């Protein structure tokens, strides 16, 4: 009950009038070729000029600060953001070992030195890692996910970043970490929650094939997983760092990839969030040049301001609900798992102090229960998103060929990070994600949706938390 009471209470938190809204951006193309400043500028300008969009999508989430093909030069997205007035959710990749993270820090230092006062006002926040806690969870290990890092490592990295940005134009940038709800409600990860200013939430109902995940249930599946994260956040801000629905590709469970369904998900979930909480949608354009399966790009194969479906939210009723009796029934037992996980594992932590944001809207928090309706928790991880993360990291990390999981950190590919610079000798980044990962090596498309019973996965997370207590 404690978790749900917290979620309801947070629904009354006053909202700022502005919130960041934008997309996630890889550092390379699907060919593994590095994006240059002009490439990022083209993408940012298209995002800002989307026809029919509900407001301007002028924020970009990055997975790494390192320019692809270099050891530790700042990513070209930074000067592109300055020239196009695009705000940035900077990212430092955290699952490739201390040597790799040192390169991330060096790139951040160089960016501050080179762009200083021009960069500072554009930084919405800084994310240390992405889904690292999930990948070392029992569920992640069961599904042979790529190695991640534990909360102790993240806390250390967060402290290092705070030291780097102190007394610089980025000093007030709020620092967070991005992960799944199952990681956030696990009490063994409480140290990570205590260390951050905000929590990043990734949610993809499309991949939740262990229970009813038709597009009609997408809103419900999204809501409860977000609310579970809010309940565990102890009053700290929760940002929607990734969510979306594919416009084309394979059917997963009952979820059919299509432009029509992507539009419905945009209207059911996105329209309720845009302007109210910080959102980085997945994604603007992923056919670059190869179209992945599934493809989440809302503009299709061509980089154009004309989207594949109507982005307007004016026709969406704020009180509309697509919940069905069947979906509510199938979700009821799973909702109790969320409550148990958040409560039993100490999901509601102490200490809710929140740092001052770097820009208007950067500390916005919204309980989705005040925006969406009903449903069951989501727990699966988007493999296509992990492929995107890999495209940002594989080209920027390491110097050798594909690296075994067991190899020493810093030279290879934990968390979807393959070896190789520039040309990248690992499995091509445009490879189609598969339902199982390889335990022997970490290809650039590593990271896959969870398989098996969702209930088992959730209970596994709870059991792991009890062991940690």
N, C-alpha and C positions, 0 to 999 in steps of 0.2 A: 504493500500500500504506500510505503514511503516514496517509492519511485514515481508512482502515478500522481501522488499529491504534489510532488515537486514540479512535474510537467504542467499540471493545471495552474499552479501558482505562477510559473514563468510565463504563462499565456497573458498575464496582466502587465508584464514589464513594458513600460512606454517605449515606443519605437522612434528612432530618429527619422527625419523626413527623407533622407537619402541613404542608399545602400549601394555597394559595389555590385555590378553585374557585368559578366563577361564570359570568356571561354578559356578552355585549357589549350596550351600550345606546346607542341613537341619542338625539340631543338634541331631535328633533322627531318628530311623527307623520307618517304617509304623506301627510297633507294639507299638510305643511310648517308646521303650527301648532306652536308651541313647547311642549315639555313643561314643566310647572310642578312645584314641589316635591311636591305631592300625587300627581302622576302617577308620578314616580319612586318615591315611597314605596309606592304600590300595586304597582308592578312588583317592587321589592325584597322586599316582604313575600310576594308569590306565590312568588318564587324560593326564599326561605327555607322555605316551607311545602310544597314539592312533595311530593306523595304518592309514597312508595316510593323517593325519591331516596337515593343512596348517600352519606350525609352531608348537611350543610347547604350550599347554594349561596348563600353570603353575601358574594360579592365581585362588583364591577361594573367592567368596563373601559369607559372613556369615550374618545371621539376628540378632544374639544375641552374646554377649560376655560371657554369663553365661552358664556354663556346665549344661546340662540337669540333673535334679535330685538333684541339689544343690541350695543353696540360692544365692550365689554370688561368686562361684569359677570360675576361667577363663575356657573358653571352651577348650576342649582337641584338638580342631583343631589348636590351636596356637603352641604347641610343635610339632604337626604333620607337620605343615607348616615349622617350623624351620628345622626339620630333613630331609624334602624332598625338601627344597629350593623353597617352594611355596609362592608366594606373596599373601597378604591378603587385601581384602576390608572388614575391620571390620564393624560390624553392632551393633547398640544398639537399642533394641526394645523400642519404644516410646509411645505406645498406651495403656499401662496398668497402668498408674498412676504414681505419684511421687515416691511412695515407691518402685515400681518395677524398675523405672529408677535409683533410688539410688543404687539398687543391680547391675544394669548394670555398673554404675560408679565404684562401689567397685570392680567388677570383672576386669574392665579395669585397675584400680590402682594396683591390685594384679598382673595382667599380666605384667605391666611395671616393677614392683618391682622384679618379678621372672625371667622374660626373657629379660628385658631391652635392652641391646645393640644387642642381637641376633634378637629381634623382630623388632626394629626400621627400619632397612633397608628393611624389607619385607613388610612393610605396604604401600599399594598403596593409601589408603585413609580410612576415617572413615565416615560411613553413620549413620546419626541420624534419625531413623525411616524408615518406608517403606509404602508408599501410605496412610499415615495418613490424608493428606489434602483431597484426593479424598473421603475418607470414611465419612467426615463431610460435603461434598458438597451436594447441592440439589439432584443431581443424585444419589449419594451414599445413601442418606436418603430415596429417592423414592424407591430404590431397596432394602431397608432394610439391607444395609451393616452394618458391625460391626462398633462400634464407633471408631473414630479416634481422632486426636487432631488438634487444630488450629495453625496458624503460630506463635502466641504469645508464645504458649507452646514450640514449636520447637525452636524458637529463644532463649528462656531461657535454654533449654537443650543443645543447641549448645554452648552457653556461658559456661555452666558448663563443657562441654567436653574440650573446649579450655583451661579452667583453670586447668583441671586435667593434660593435656599433656604438659603444659608450662614447659620449662626447663627440659624436659625428652627426651629420644631418639626418642619419637614420636612427638616432638614439631613441626616438619615441615610437618606432615601428613595433607594433604588437607581434609577439612571437608565438607560433602555434605548431601543432603537428596534425597531420591528416591520417585518418584511419577509419576502420569500420565500427559499427555500433557494438559488435561482439567484443572488440578490443577495448572500447571505452568503458563498458559495463563490467569488465573483468577487474576485480579489486586488486589483483597483482600488478596492475598497470597504474595504480593511483599516483605513483611518484611522477609519472609523465603528466597527468592532469594537474598536479600541484605545480609543476614547473612551467606550464604554458600560460599564456594570456587568453587563448581561444582554442577551441577544438574544431578541427576540420572533419566533416562527415561526407563519406562517399556512399551513394546508394543507387542500386540498379535492379529494380523489380524484373526487368527483362530476363535476367539470368537466374531468377529464383524458380527453377524447374522442379523442385521437390514438393511444391504445393501450387494451388491455383494461381497462376501468374498471367492470366489474360490481361489485355490492356484495360479492361473494365476494373480490374483489381489493382492496377498500378499505383493509383493514388493512395490506396489503403496500405499497400506494402511499403511505400515510401514513408508514410506518416509515422507508423509505429516505430520503425527503426530509427528515425530521426528523434522522435520523442524519447526513446530509450537513451539516446546519446545526451539529450538535454537533461534528462533526469540524473545522469551520471556526472554532469559537468559542474555541479556545485555552484551554479549561478554564473559561471563563465560563459562567454559567447560561444555559440555553435554556428559555424559557417558551412554552407552547402558548397563543398569544394568540387564535387563531381556528381552529376546525375544527367540522365538523358535516355533516349529510346532510339533504336536504329531505324534508319529509313529504308534499309535493304539488308538482305542476308538471310541466314538460316533461322528456322523456327526453334525456339528453346522452350520446351514444355508447351504451355498454351500461349506463349508470347510470339506473335507474328510480326516480323520486321516489315514495316511499310511506312511510306510517307504519311498516310492517313493516321496510323497509330502513333507515329512520332508527333503528329500535330495534336492528337488527343492528349498525349502525355504532357506536351508543352502547355496545353490549356489547363489540364487538371492539376498539374504540379507546378510548372513554371510560373504561370500567371498568378498563382496564389502567393508566390514568393518574391517575384521581381519587385524591387522598390521597397520591400519590407525587411529583407534580410540579405546578407551577402551571398551571392550565387555566382559560381563559375560553371557554366553549362558544358556538357560533353556532347557534341563539340561543334565548332564552326565548319571545319573542312578537314577530312582525313583521307581524301583521294588525291594523294600527292606523290607521284602520279597514279599509283596503283590503288584501286578501290578495295578496301579490306572486306572481309565477310565475318561478322556484320559490319556495316558502315553506319556511323552515327552523325556524319556531317550534314548539317541542315541546309547547306547550299549545293550539295551534290558534287559531281566530279569536277565541275568548273568553279574556280574562285570568283564568285559573283555576288553582288548585293541583292540579287533576286533569289530568295530561298525556295526550297522545294514545296513548302506549304505556308499557309497564312500564319504569320507570327503575331498578329494583333490579339489583344486580350479584351477589347471593348465588348465583345459579344459574350464573354464568359461571365456568368452570374456568380457573384461571390458566395451565394448560398447553395449553389448546385452541388449535387452529390451523385456519383455514379455507383455508389455501393449497392451491392445486391445482397439479398438474404442468404444466398448460397455462399458467397465469398465471406460474409461475416461469420457464418457458422463454421466454415473451414478454418477461419483464423482464430476463433475464440480460444482454443487450447494453446495455440502458439503465443497469444498475447500474454498468457499467464507465465510463459517461460521468460519473456522479457522482464516482467515484474520480479520474478524470482532471481533472475540473473543480476539485475540492477541492485536488488536489496541484499541478497545473500553474499554477493562479492564486494559489498561496500561501495556500490556504484555511486551513491550520494556521498561525496567526499566533503571534507571540511575546507574552509578557506576559499571564499569565492571572489577574492579581490581581482579586479580586472584592470589591466594597464590602459593607459590613455592611448587611443588610436592615433594613427598618423594622419588620418583624413576623415572627413565627415562620413559616417556610416560604417566605419571600420570596426566598431564594437557593437553592431546591431545583433540582437538575439531575438528569435521568434520561435515560440513553441508551435510546431505545425498543427497541434490539436486546435489551435485558434484559427487555422487557415484551411485545413483539410479535414476529412471525416473518416472515422472508423478504421478497421483493418488489422492486419497482422504484420509482425516484424519481418524485415528483410535481413538476410545474412550472407547472400552470395556475393562474390567479388567479380567485378567486370574484367574479363580477360583482355578485352580490347583496350581498356584503359591501361592495364599493366603493360600491354604492348606499346602504348604511347609513351609510358614512363621509360621503357627500355630504349625507345628511339632517342630519348633525351640523354640517357646515361651511357649507353653502350658506346656511342661515338666519342664520348668525352672522357671515358674512364679506362685505364689500363693501357698496355702497350703490346700485348701479345695476342695469341690465338684464343679460341674459346677456352674458358677456364673451368675446370671441375669445381663443383661446390665445395669440395674438401680442401681446396687450395687456400693459401694464405690470403688474407684480405688485402686490398690495396692494389692487387694486380689483376683482379678478375671480378667475377660477376655475381656478387650476391644481390638478391632483390631484383633480379631481372637485368642486371648489369653485365653485359658480356665484355670480353677483352677486346682490344682493338681501338685504334685511333683513326678517325676519318673513314678509311675504307672499311673498317670493321669486319673482321674475319669470322664472326659468329653467324648463326642462322640469320638470314635477311630479316630486317625489321618489318617487311611487308608480308611475312609469312602468315598464313591463316592460323589463328589460335586453335589449339586442340583441347579436348576435355580432360586431358591428363598431362601432368608435367613430367619432365625427366629428372630422375633423382641423380643421374650421373653427371649432367652438365647443365649449364644455364644458357639456353639459346636466347636470342634477342626477343623472341615472342613469348618468353616464359611468363607464367602467371596465368591462372585459368579460373573459371568459375568453380565454386564449390560443387562437389558431387555427393551423392548419398543423401541420407535423411537429414532434413533441416532440423528436426527436433533433436536428433542425435547430436548434431553439431552444436546446437545451443546448449544442450545439457552437458556436452563435453566441455564447453567454456566454463559453465558453472562449476563442474567437477574440478577442473583445473584450478579455479579460484579458491575452492575449499582447500585444496592441497597447499596452496600458497599461504593460506591464513595460518 
